[in-house]
Amino acid sequence: MEAIVIVGGGVAGLSCLNALLDRGIPALLLEGSKVGMPKMCGEFIAPEVVAALEKWEINSIQKIREASFNAKNKSFHLVFPKLAGGFSRSEVELHLAERAKKMKGRIREDFQIVKIVPATHNTPYIFTSQTGEEIIVKTAIFATGKFAQTILAPIKKKYAGIKFHFENIIAPETLLMFSLPNAYLGIVPISETMSNCACLMKSNGVDLKNQFYGMVAQHKQLRTIFAEKKCNAVSWLEGQAPNFELKKLPDWPHAFWIGDALASLHPAIGSGFAHGVSSAILAAELYCLNQPNVYLKLSNQNAKIKYHIGKMMHLLLQYPRVGDFAIPLAQSQPWILNVLLHKIGYT
Ligand SMILES: Cc1cc2nc3c(=O)[nH]c(=O)nc-3n(C[C@H](O)[C@H](O)[C@H](O)COP(=O)(O)OP(=O)(O)OC[C@H]3O[C@@H](n4cnc5c(N)ncnc54)[C@H](O)[C@@H]3O)c2cc1C
């Protein structure tokens, strides 16, 4: 029987594996596809966990000192109280996997869990893979991401996303955010020469690429950026994105739910990865203390605050005209922003 198994090898699962190995716990991680596969996301990382990732020798994180929010006619400039980052998500996942393997961590790829017999207080979990292999597990860490509920229930896919890398830096050390009708877009440097652009939008049913470039063409600032800076995509990913939500978790014993499997946060506050890493570290700590219930309480509290603030920002960013009203308010009452930043772990 395996003492502890992590299901899912995204940022959350791999962080948890590293955090457990740091504490001398040799967990097994099961990933349904391959570690480091391209996934729909922005590549901004909130300040909360930059230090933790650097402690794991991830030195490729680009320093992000400020953000520029652009509504319809008005812009707002924010200097982060602590350094945030930009990174290539695939590279970070591969690095975390490499580090874990050096520490004798075990990772099995192409190992999709298709059936779970939940544990009881007296019996372990039984995980079955797509090939029919069974693994008996005492404690399970679910890091199955936004699509976690595939195990449990169909997923609601409400949004569409576009993500691409391009060779250029639009504004060094800066996260650029653009509020668009029914959409928002973020651009962040992920290396000294490369940026990531990610856009979340409500699909209008036409070709996503056309919809995206149609929005860009109608936005003066973006039109200029895309025309003058040659943001030609060197990789392109498009597809549906699920609804953002606090997940309804089954009441299984000896279980920890981390990252998006616990709560998928709106990208508007850029806290998804930070929540993945911080919940992973907390789960490892409280697993060692044998306190899954304390974990559940603390992680739910953290996720709830970020979820509600994220939802507010998510709605605001989809209405550029409303943003034009909100920006002068944020400028005249900076304490509001400071409270929000504090609550989501940016200070
Ligand atoms: C458009 C968009 C933009 C975003 N931008 C940002 C941003 O700029 N900054 C930020 O911090 N966050 C952002 N996010 C959120 C961020 O992408 C997620 O919070 C983060 O990827 C969650 O990581 P995770 O490890 O929990 O899940 P995932 O990265 O989804 O990993 C889950 C893993 O589990 C595996 N898995 C699932 N089911 C099984 C199974 N049954 N068996 C085995 N393996 C399984 C999957 O293959 C996958 O590799 C964005 C999200 C979207 C949609």
PDBQT file of the ligand as one rigid body, heavy atoms in Angstrom, charges set to zero:
ROOT
HETATM    1  C1  LIG A 401      -7.198  31.867 -19.237  1.00  0.00    +0.000 C 
HETATM    2  C2  LIG A 401      -6.549  31.608 -17.904  1.00  0.00    +0.000 A 
HETATM    3  C3  LIG A 401      -5.512  32.450 -17.488  1.00  0.00    +0.000 A 
HETATM    4  C4  LIG A 401      -4.906  32.242 -16.254  1.00  0.00    +0.000 A 
HETATM    5  N1  LIG A 401      -3.880  33.084 -15.887  1.00  0.00    +0.000 NA
HETATM    6  C5  LIG A 401      -3.274  32.896 -14.691  1.00  0.00    +0.000 A 
HETATM    7  C6  LIG A 401      -2.172  33.740 -14.297  1.00  0.00    +0.000 A 
HETATM    8  O1  LIG A 401      -1.684  34.596 -15.056  1.00  0.00    +0.000 OA
HETATM    9  N2  LIG A 401      -1.629  33.546 -13.064  1.00  0.00    +0.000 N 
HETATM   10  C7  LIG A 401      -2.098  32.578 -12.205  1.00  0.00    +0.000 A 
HETATM   11  O2  LIG A 401      -1.570  32.470 -11.101  1.00  0.00    +0.000 OA
HETATM   12  N3  LIG A 401      -3.105  31.756 -12.576  1.00  0.00    +0.000 NA
HETATM   13  C8  LIG A 401      -3.694  31.883 -13.787  1.00  0.00    +0.000 A 
HETATM   14  N4  LIG A 401      -4.698  31.027 -14.164  1.00  0.00    +0.000 N 
HETATM   15  C9  LIG A 401      -5.068  29.941 -13.248  1.00  0.00    +0.000 C 
HETATM   16  C10 LIG A 401      -3.991  28.838 -13.275  1.00  0.00    +0.000 C 
HETATM   17  O3  LIG A 401      -3.789  28.421 -14.610  1.00  0.00    +0.000 OA
HETATM   18  C11 LIG A 401      -4.478  27.657 -12.423  1.00  0.00    +0.000 C 
HETATM   19  O4  LIG A 401      -4.841  28.134 -11.160  1.00  0.00    +0.000 OA
HETATM   20  C12 LIG A 401      -3.360  26.624 -12.240  1.00  0.00    +0.000 C 
HETATM   21  O5  LIG A 401      -2.969  26.159 -13.490  1.00  0.00    +0.000 OA
HETATM   22  C13 LIG A 401      -3.862  25.452 -11.408  1.00  0.00    +0.000 C 
HETATM   23  O6  LIG A 401      -2.811  24.519 -11.243  1.00  0.00    +0.000 OA
HETATM   24  P1  LIG A 401      -3.147  23.057 -10.734  1.00  0.00    +0.000 P 
HETATM   25  O7  LIG A 401      -1.833  22.358 -10.580  1.00  0.00    +0.000 OA
HETATM   26  O8  LIG A 401      -4.081  23.116  -9.596  1.00  0.00    +0.000 OA
HETATM   27  O9  LIG A 401      -3.989  22.388 -11.926  1.00  0.00    +0.000 OA
HETATM   28  P2  LIG A 401      -3.544  22.003 -13.405  1.00  0.00    +0.000 P 
HETATM   29  O10 LIG A 401      -2.427  22.814 -13.881  1.00  0.00    +0.000 OA
HETATM   30  O11 LIG A 401      -4.793  21.992 -14.206  1.00  0.00    +0.000 OA
HETATM   31  O12 LIG A 401      -2.981  20.523 -13.243  1.00  0.00    +0.000 OA
HETATM   32  C14 LIG A 401      -3.812  19.434 -12.976  1.00  0.00    +0.000 C 
HETATM   33  C15 LIG A 401      -3.128  18.183 -13.483  1.00  0.00    +0.000 C 
HETATM   34  O13 LIG A 401      -3.861  17.043 -13.047  1.00  0.00    +0.000 OA
HETATM   35  C16 LIG A 401      -3.885  16.101 -14.087  1.00  0.00    +0.000 C 
HETATM   36  N5  LIG A 401      -5.091  15.271 -13.880  1.00  0.00    +0.000 N 
HETATM   37  C17 LIG A 401      -6.395  15.683 -13.881  1.00  0.00    +0.000 A 
HETATM   38  N6  LIG A 401      -7.221  14.652 -13.673  1.00  0.00    +0.000 NA
HETATM   39  C18 LIG A 401      -6.418  13.562 -13.529  1.00  0.00    +0.000 A 
HETATM   40  C19 LIG A 401      -6.686  12.202 -13.301  1.00  0.00    +0.000 A 
HETATM   41  N7  LIG A 401      -7.944  11.742 -13.189  1.00  0.00    +0.000 N 
HETATM   42  N8  LIG A 401      -5.625  11.330 -13.205  1.00  0.00    +0.000 NA
HETATM   43  C20 LIG A 401      -4.344  11.779 -13.326  1.00  0.00    +0.000 A 
HETATM   44  N9  LIG A 401      -4.030  13.076 -13.544  1.00  0.00    +0.000 NA
HETATM   45  C21 LIG A 401      -5.055  13.948 -13.639  1.00  0.00    +0.000 A 
HETATM   46  C22 LIG A 401      -3.964  16.918 -15.358  1.00  0.00    +0.000 C 
HETATM   47  O14 LIG A 401      -3.477  16.191 -16.470  1.00  0.00    +0.000 OA
HETATM   48  C23 LIG A 401      -3.097  18.117 -15.004  1.00  0.00    +0.000 C 
HETATM   49  O15 LIG A 401      -1.756  17.971 -15.431  1.00  0.00    +0.000 OA
HETATM   50  C24 LIG A 401      -5.326  31.189 -15.404  1.00  0.00    +0.000 A 
HETATM   51  C25 LIG A 401      -6.361  30.336 -15.821  1.00  0.00    +0.000 A 
HETATM   52  C26 LIG A 401      -6.950  30.534 -17.054  1.00  0.00    +0.000 A 
HETATM   53  C27 LIG A 401      -8.045  29.600 -17.484  1.00  0.00    +0.000 C 
ENDROOT
TORSDOF 0
